[in-house]
Amino acid sequence: MSISTRARLRMEWGLATSACVLTTILVMLCLQPPIDSTAFAGDSVQPPLGGISVMTLTTGQGPDARPTECAYVLDTRGARLFVYAVESVGGTRTMQLRTVESIPALFRSARPR
């Protein structure tokens, strides 16, 4: 084999390998499920670096079509829990702050004495 043939084969092999790697990456990207930004009751959202977490839950009250919901906001930086109620009044949905609690105080009060 001459040097030019070896160089050509090495280049063809490199292109073939690159094509296989690129195809694998594209197939894997296509297999990823789409990111859905919809949140349902019971879902929680937490930023990757911490700070504030949000969780929504139904309270079990209200009609099945539009149950009453609560939103719980956990602020780990300030160690506080905020509880909001989502109320429907005349077709308009509003959020009302129900309580703000200190997380250390909640754990102290929950401890058996």
N, C-alpha and C positions, 0 to 999 in steps of 0.2 A: 504494500500500500504506500502510496506517495504521501508526502506531507500535506499537500493540498486536499487530498481525499480525507485524511484524518481530520483536518481542520473543518472540512465541510460536514463530516459525520458528527463531530463534536458540537458544531453549531446546530445541526438538525436535532440532535439529542437534547440539547439545551432548550430549543424552541418547543419540542414535544413535551418535555417536562414542565415548562412554564405553562403551556396550554392545559395540561392535566391539572396543575395546581389552580389555575384560574377557573377552570370548569368546576372543580370541587368547591371552591369558594362561592361561586355563583349558585350552585345547587343548594349548598347549605343556607345561603341567604334566602333563597326562595322557600325553603322548608320552615323558616322561622314563622311562628304565628304572628299575625298583625297585632300591633299594640292598640288595645282598646282603652279609650279614656273615659268610659262610662263607669260610674261607681254605683253600686247597689247597696241597699241596707245590709249591714253586716260586713261590708268590705272595709278595709283599713288602708290608709295611705300614709306612708312614712318616707320622709326624705332619706337618701342614703347616708347623710352625715349627721342624722339625728336632729334634735331641736324640737320640731312640732309634729305630732302624729294626729290624724283625724280618723274617727270611726263613726259610722252611722248605724243605728239599730232601730227597728220598729219597737214600739212600746207594747204592742198587743191590744191596743185600744183603737177605736175608730172603725169605719167600714173596711171590708176586705179590699175594695178597689183603691181606697186612699187611706191606709192606716197612718196613725200618728207616728212620727219619727223623732228621734233625738240624735243630736250630733255631739260627740264627745271629743274635745280637743285637749290633748296632753302636751303641755309645754315643759319639756325636760330641762330647759335652761333655767326657768323660774320655779320648777317643781310644783306646778299648779295644774289642776284639772278644771276645765270649763265645760259646763253642760248646757247645751242649747236645745230648745224644743222647736220643732218645725210645726207651725200652726197654720191651718187653712181657715181663713175668715172671708166669706163672701167670694170665694173663688181665687183669692189672693193668698199666696203662701208667704209667710214671714218667719224669721228666726227670732226667738226670744231667749235671752240669756236667763237661765234658771238659777245657776249657782256657780261659784268659783270656790274650789277647795284646795287647801294645801296638801300635797301628796304625803309628806312626812306625818302630818297630823292625822290623815286618814289611816295610815298604817299603825300609828300609835293607838288610835281609838279602836282598831280592829284586833289588836293583840289581847290575848286572854290575860287577865290580871291574876 
